[in-house]
Amino acid sequence: MLWHLAQTGTLCLGPVRDGDQLVVLVDEWIRRPRRMERDEALGELALRYFRSHGPATVKDFIRWTGLTATDARAGLALARPELASIDVDGVEHLLDPETRQRLGTCRNEARGVFLLPGFDEFVLGYADRSAVIAPEHADLLVPGGNGVFRPTVVCDGRIVGTWRHTGRGAKRSVAATAFTAFDAHTDRAISATYASLPG
């Protein structure tokens, strides 16, 4: 019932309160909605995708949205004037023109160690994941190809292993599995990062 009401524009996800995800009425939560025509909406979707995921390819955009190639091209035609383009090994990648500058301001932090949830956009947002994970390790994210992505350990912008919770309550801790091996710095950073996660 919730899925149907969300798909028909009656409900949407609202705030998180006391650890619970609230579902709210769209009319109460979005008081001044933008009502766009189809092509304008496709353009907005393309712009938002490449601003949040760029550099990314048109194939990435099609896979992420589930749009047809025709609709993706229509949206991209409207969004392209506001995007920058770079060539990576002969393939066009699109991005917000300010992405390089933003990355420059947080490059050292981005090279740190992160514990991401299983279905994070860092993995799911792209058709080709070779920029973030070695192809020989890709199957370790979805063991048995069952569609369930494991939480990932990211170090220096690359997925280097998986992690999970162990124990309960005050004894809860992290168990991380490296694809090859974690160095001492990464080991320490995994523990520190886990300790900083909300309960």
Secondary structure by P-SEA (a helix, b strand, c coil): caaaaaaacccccccccccbbbbbbccccccbbbbbcaaaaaaaaaaaaaaacccccaaaaaaaacccaaaaaaaaaaacccbbbbbcccbbbbcccaaaaaaaacccccccccccccccccccccccccccccccccccccccccccccbbbbccccccbbbbbccccccbbbbbbbcccccaaaaaaaaaaaaaccc
